């Protein structure tokens, strides 16, 4: 299990523990990352983004994406 801390109203972890029922209040900041392909290395539940897409790892090494658009 990872180490959890709460610097500057955030929540960080030094590894990828599994949690159920976490509620975040305030903003959640996810670092930018672009998976190299739909089969790039990844862990289910990982969320990533870049200027064009939001990416979700839906199973081990399986990424899906949705386009980002202004509204």
C-alpha positions as a printed Julia matrix, in Angstrom:
71×3 Matrix{Float64}:
   0.0    0.0     0.0
   1.23   3.53   -0.76
   1.97   6.47    1.47
  -0.77   9.1     1.56
  -0.24  12.77    2.36
  -2.28  15.93    1.91
  -0.01  18.81    0.87
  -1.69  22.1     0.0
  -5.22  20.66    0.06
  -4.23  17.86   -2.37
  -4.02  14.11   -2.05
  -0.97  12.25   -3.29
   0.32   8.7    -3.13
   3.8    7.27   -3.62
   2.43   4.13   -5.28
  -0.91   2.94   -6.62
  -2.95   1.57   -3.71
  -6.54   0.53   -4.2
  -9.17   2.6    -2.38
 -12.94   2.4    -2.32
 -15.32   5.19   -1.45
 -12.92   8.16   -1.56
 -14.59  11.54   -1.9
 -12.48  14.51   -2.95
 -13.62  18.04   -2.29
 -11.99  20.78   -4.3
  -9.92  20.38   -7.44
  -8.14  17.19   -8.48
  -5.06  17.83  -10.61
  -3.9   15.05  -12.94
  -0.49  15.46  -14.58
  -0.51  15.56  -18.37
   0.39  12.31  -20.09
  -0.22  10.91  -23.55
  -0.22   7.12  -23.86
   1.9    6.07  -26.86
  -0.9    3.87  -28.23
  -4.17   2.18  -27.24
  -2.1   -0.77  -25.98
   0.57   1.23  -24.12
   1.52   0.12  -20.6
  -1.12   1.14  -18.08
  -3.06   0.1   -15.01
  -6.86  -0.07  -15.05
  -8.36   3.09  -13.57
  -5.52   5.41  -14.56
  -6.66   8.74  -16.02
  -4.44  10.83  -18.3
  -4.89  13.81  -20.59
  -3.28  16.06  -23.16
  -4.55  19.1   -25.08
  -6.65  16.97  -27.44
  -7.95  13.98  -25.44
  -8.86  12.54  -22.06
  -7.55   8.97  -21.69
  -8.78   6.2   -19.39
  -7.01   2.9   -18.89
  -9.95   0.46  -18.81
  -7.93  -2.76  -18.37
  -4.24  -3.64  -18.12
  -2.5   -2.02  -21.12
  -5.83  -0.95  -22.67
  -6.46   2.78  -23.17
  -9.58   4.51  -24.45
  -9.87   8.2   -25.24
 -12.43  10.91  -25.8
 -11.84  14.2   -27.62
 -11.67  17.46  -25.67
 -13.82  20.28  -27.08
 -14.76  23.8   -26.03
 -18.29  24.35  -24.75
